[in-house]
């Protein structure tokens, strides 16, 4: 039995931008939402290079952006695919806020199953941050730029914790929301949304870490829709 468990644990494959190994910056105002991300995907269980990923995706009337553990597999009964799950939920009817809550509950159940198979070394590399999902856009017949951020973290005891920040709403009482994921205190907010987001993510890419890499992805979302400012090839397919 112990040999079987060991084989299962060794078979856990997690594709991630772990804490310190991924970069996402988002700012929301009444007029626009700007999202910047790097493109690299890394594996916590392998040193082999993974294909670049478009971390900013458009589905229906919403934009989804991802940071952290986006895919994992620990056998047929423990498979985790954040992008596929989020795409399917965003294609459903309902408000963006309701979809964000469904994303939180659905991904939470999937993550708990997969992390239950993960060896302790995976938790150390995650360093408390597991996954962040941004849902941005406008609901039908309501011309308000909305931004909902779903975050999954681990407690010191290893329990999965999930939360949703809503903007407008409790997530941004003054109407402005800035997100850097994983969280950090090293931020300079004295700039426009586009320059701040681009500058932060580019500064992380310039660190030369093997787990954060170009090309930079940068979009602006307004009442007119999505406008790519920097669209790498991986996001044009």
C-alpha positions, 0 to 999 in steps of 0.5 A, spaced: 500 500 500 505 504 501 508 503 495 502 505 491 501 511 495 508 513 493 507 512 486 501 516 486 505 522 489 511 522 484 505 522 479 503 529 481 504 534 476 502 541 477 503 546 472 504 553 476 507 560 477 508 559 484 509 565 489 515 568 486 514 564 480 509 568 476 507 575 475 500 579 475 498 586 476 491 589 475 488 596 476 480 597 476 478 604 475 471 607 473 473 608 466 478 602 465 481 595 467 488 594 465 491 587 466 498 585 465 502 578 466 508 574 464 507 568 459 511 563 463 508 556 466 513 552 470 512 545 473 513 544 481 515 537 480 519 538 474 525 542 471 523 541 464 521 548 460 513 548 459 510 552 453 508 559 454 501 560 456 496 566 455 494 568 462 489 573 459 483 570 456 476 572 453 470 568 454 463 571 452 462 578 455 468 577 460 476 577 461 479 572 465 486 572 467 490 567 471 496 567 476 499 561 480 497 553 479 493 553 473 493 545 472 494 539 476 493 531 475 494 526 480 490 521 477 483 520 473 480 522 479 484 528 481 484 532 475 485 540 475 484 545 470 483 552 472 482 555 465 477 550 462 473 550 468 473 558 468 471 558 461 465 553 462 463 557 467 463 564 464 459 561 458 453 560 462 448 565 464 448 570 470 452 576 473 459 576 473 459 576 481 455 570 481 460 566 476 466 569 480 462 565 486 461 559 482 468 559 480 471 560 487 466 554 490 468 549 483 475 550 483 476 550 491 473 543 490 478 541 485 484 544 488 482 540 495 482 533 491 489 535 488 492 538 493 490 532 498 495 527 493 501 533 493 507 531 497 510 536 502 515 539 497 509 542 493 506 546 499 513 549 500 514 551 493 507 554 493 509 558 499 502 559 501 499 562 495 496 557 490 491 561 485 488 567 483 483 568 478 481 575 475 474 576 472 473 582 469 468 586 464 460 588 464 454 585 465 448 586 460 445 592 460 449 595 466 455 599 463 459 599 469 466 596 469 466 590 474 472 586 477 472 580 481 478 577 484 478 569 486 484 567 491 486 561 493 491 560 499 494 555 504 494 556 511 500 554 515 496 548 517 495 546 509 488 548 509 485 551 503 482 558 504 478 561 498 476 568 498 472 573 493 473 581 492 468 584 488 469 591 485 465 595 485 463 593 492 467 591 499 473 589 495 474 597 493 470 602 497 473 607 493 472 605 486 479 603 485 482 596 486 489 594 485 491 587 485 498 584 485 499 577 485 502 573 489 501 579 494 507 584 495 509 590 499 514 592 494 509 597 489 509 604 487 502 606 485 504 613 483 503 612 475 497 611 470 494 604 470 497 602 464 504 604 466 504 601 473 501 594 471 506 594 465 512 597 469 511 592 475 510 585 471 516 588 466 520 589 473 519 582 475 521 579 468 527 583 468 529 579 475 531 573 470 528 568 474 527 561 471 520 561 473 518 568 470 519 570 463 517 574 457 513 576 453 509 581 457 501 580 456 498 587 457 490 589 455 486 594 457 478 593 458 473 599 457 466 600 455 468 599 448 471 592 450 478 589 450 484 592 447 490 589 446 496 593 448 501 588 448 499 581 445 504 576 444 503 570 439 501 565 444 495 570 445 493 571 438 492 563 437 
